Amino acid sequence: MIYGLEAEPFPEGWTPLDAVAVIKCLDQEGNTAFLIRSTSTLSDWECYGLLSIAAAQEKKEILDNFEEEEISEDD
């Protein structure tokens, strides 16, 4: 667990191999900063790919929710 972030259980039969995380922090001067941490076996390209996939999935979810809210307001 990282500061309240609890990972949901993996689907049955899945085995985690590697991970990459973006962590929002306050630096020593109180400014917002972001750190990227990953398991040692991931290459930079793999980290980039995983973060790109995650960003695309989040964008789709945000847009889907936005469209649902617009439809609800039109009713």
Number of C-alpha atoms within 10 A of each C-alpha: 6 7 6 6 7 8 8 6 7 9 7 6 5 8 8 6 8 12 14 16 13 11 13 11 12 11 10 8 6 8 8 10 11 11 9 11 12 14 12 9 10 15 11 10 9 14 19 13 12 16 16 12 12 12 12 12 12 12 12 12 12 12 12 12 12 12 12 11 11 11 10 9 8 6 5
